[in-house]
Amino acid sequence: MREKMLEVVDVSKVFGGLRAVDDISLTVNDGDIYGVIGPNGAGKSTLFNVIAGVIKPTVGKVVFKSKDVSLIPAFQKCRLGLGRTFQAAQ
């Protein structure tokens, strides 16, 4: 059985009255490749920012290699091997 690398469990992110991410759960196993698609404003970037630690989830948790990393900052997640890149439109 492949190792669970990343688990997003019931994550939501609210900005004031705007629910940008609503109750998202997903599991990524070692070797898996996924894509996240949706229209502008669907919450894709917000979800990645929560996973990477750029912003904290309002509710839910992010687990990386069996460790709850929900509330640790991005630079510490990066040291664990979890980070994000930004699109470089050229």
BALOBA-1460 file (C-alpha; in Angstrom, 3 decimals):
// residues 90
<rec num="1" residu="m" x="0.000" y="0.000" z="0.000"/>
<rec num="2" residu="r" x="1.291" y="3.441" z="-0.899"/>
<rec num="3" residu="e" x="1.944" y="6.012" z="1.826"/>
<rec num="4" residu="k" x="-0.499" y="8.886" z="2.318"/>
<rec num="5" residu="m" x="1.521" y="11.988" z="1.548"/>
<rec num="6" residu="l" x="-1.140" y="14.656" z="1.963"/>
<rec num="7" residu="e" x="-4.593" y="14.708" z="3.503"/>
<rec num="8" residu="v" x="-6.897" y="17.703" z="3.454"/>
<rec num="9" residu="v" x="-9.728" y="17.050" z="5.896"/>
<rec num="10" residu="d" x="-12.946" y="19.109" z="5.873"/>
<rec num="11" residu="v" x="-11.091" y="22.362" z="5.108"/>
<rec num="12" residu="s" x="-12.993" y="25.620" z="4.777"/>
<rec num="13" residu="k" x="-11.690" y="29.169" z="4.511"/>
<rec num="14" residu="v" x="-13.911" y="32.180" z="5.119"/>
<rec num="15" residu="f" x="-12.935" y="35.802" z="4.485"/>
<rec num="16" residu="g" x="-15.521" y="37.970" z="6.241"/>
<rec num="17" residu="g" x="-18.790" y="36.780" z="4.717"/>
<rec num="18" residu="l" x="-17.161" y="35.081" z="1.707"/>
<rec num="19" residu="r" x="-16.714" y="31.306" z="1.908"/>
<rec num="20" residu="a" x="-13.794" y="30.877" z="-0.505"/>
<rec num="21" residu="v" x="-13.273" y="27.156" z="0.224"/>
<rec num="22" residu="d" x="-16.152" y="25.050" z="1.542"/>
<rec num="23" residu="d" x="-15.587" y="21.686" z="3.253"/>
<rec num="24" residu="i" x="-12.894" y="20.214" z="0.980"/>
<rec num="25" residu="s" x="-11.386" y="16.801" z="1.683"/>
<rec num="26" residu="l" x="-8.819" y="14.962" z="-0.430"/>
<rec num="27" residu="t" x="-6.055" y="12.415" z="-0.075"/>
<rec num="28" residu="v" x="-2.887" y="12.271" z="-2.180"/>
<rec num="29" residu="n" x="-0.865" y="9.067" z="-1.962"/>
<rec num="30" residu="d" x="2.821" y="8.723" z="-2.807"/>
<rec num="31" residu="g" x="3.144" y="8.762" z="-6.603"/>
<rec num="32" residu="d" x="-0.284" y="10.256" z="-7.292"/>
<rec num="33" residu="i" x="-0.689" y="13.224" z="-9.617"/>
<rec num="34" residu="y" x="-3.839" y="15.338" z="-9.512"/>
<rec num="35" residu="g" x="-5.094" y="18.502" z="-11.117"/>
<rec num="36" residu="v" x="-7.462" y="21.040" z="-9.615"/>
<rec num="37" residu="i" x="-9.712" y="22.773" z="-12.101"/>
<rec num="38" residu="g" x="-12.525" y="25.273" z="-11.850"/>
<rec num="39" residu="p" x="-13.599" y="28.720" z="-12.964"/>
<rec num="40" residu="n" x="-12.088" y="31.971" z="-11.720"/>
<rec num="41" residu="g" x="-13.168" y="32.576" z="-8.136"/>
<rec num="42" residu="a" x="-13.788" y="28.894" z="-7.367"/>
<rec num="43" residu="g" x="-11.209" y="28.831" z="-4.542"/>
<rec num="44" residu="k" x="-8.365" y="26.921" z="-6.200"/>
<rec num="45" residu="s" x="-5.635" y="29.373" z="-5.179"/>
<rec num="46" residu="t" x="-7.111" y="29.721" z="-1.708"/>
<rec num="47" residu="l" x="-7.023" y="25.934" z="-1.277"/>
<rec num="48" residu="f" x="-3.367" y="25.806" z="-2.330"/>
<rec num="49" residu="n" x="-2.547" y="28.719" z="-0.023"/>
<rec num="50" residu="v" x="-4.139" y="26.855" z="2.895"/>
<rec num="51" residu="i" x="-2.259" y="23.645" z="2.056"/>
<rec num="52" residu="a" x="1.049" y="25.517" z="1.717"/>
<rec num="53" residu="g" x="0.564" y="27.549" z="4.911"/>
<rec num="54" residu="v" x="0.315" y="30.963" z="3.283"/>
<rec num="55" residu="i" x="-3.052" y="31.311" z="5.044"/>
<rec num="56" residu="k" x="-4.617" y="29.288" z="7.861"/>
<rec num="57" residu="p" x="-7.842" y="27.325" z="7.392"/>
<rec num="58" residu="t" x="-10.951" y="28.594" z="9.143"/>
<rec num="59" residu="v" x="-11.831" y="24.973" z="9.936"/>
<rec num="60" residu="g" x="-10.380" y="21.588" z="9.026"/>
<rec num="61" residu="k" x="-6.852" y="20.299" z="8.910"/>
<rec num="62" residu="v" x="-3.944" y="19.607" z="6.592"/>
<rec num="63" residu="v" x="-1.889" y="16.472" z="7.292"/>
<rec num="64" residu="f" x="1.475" y="15.970" z="5.567"/>
<rec num="65" residu="k" x="3.284" y="12.649" z="6.001"/>
<rec num="66" residu="s" x="1.063" y="11.796" z="9.003"/>
<rec num="67" residu="k" x="1.807" y="15.124" z="10.757"/>
<rec num="68" residu="d" x="-0.876" y="17.776" z="11.316"/>
<rec num="69" residu="v" x="0.614" y="20.873" z="9.693"/>
<rec num="70" residu="s" x="-2.590" y="22.931" z="9.614"/>
<rec num="71" residu="l" x="-1.355" y="25.836" z="11.697"/>
<rec num="72" residu="i" x="2.367" y="25.959" z="11.012"/>
<rec num="73" residu="p" x="3.693" y="28.745" z="8.762"/>
<rec num="74" residu="a" x="4.743" y="28.257" z="5.155"/>
<rec num="75" residu="f" x="8.495" y="28.420" z="5.839"/>
<rec num="76" residu="q" x="8.247" y="25.531" z="8.310"/>
<rec num="77" residu="k" x="6.106" y="23.466" z="5.928"/>
<rec num="78" residu="c" x="8.712" y="24.110" z="3.253"/>
<rec num="79" residu="r" x="11.400" y="22.651" z="5.515"/>
<rec num="80" residu="l" x="9.247" y="19.505" z="5.793"/>
<rec num="81" residu="g" x="9.065" y="19.283" z="1.998"/>
<rec num="82" residu="l" x="5.651" y="20.863" z="1.398"/>
<rec num="83" residu="g" x="5.567" y="24.053" z="-0.627"/>
<rec num="84" residu="r" x="4.032" y="25.716" z="-3.628"/>
<rec num="85" residu="t" x="5.154" y="27.550" z="-6.720"/>
<rec num="86" residu="f" x="3.426" y="30.282" z="-8.655"/>
<rec num="87" residu="q" x="2.519" y="30.344" z="-12.319"/>
<rec num="88" residu="a" x="5.167" y="32.069" z="-14.411"/>
<rec num="89" residu="a" x="3.303" y="33.410" z="-17.447"/>
<rec num="90" residu="q" x="5.839" y="34.222" z="-20.153"/>
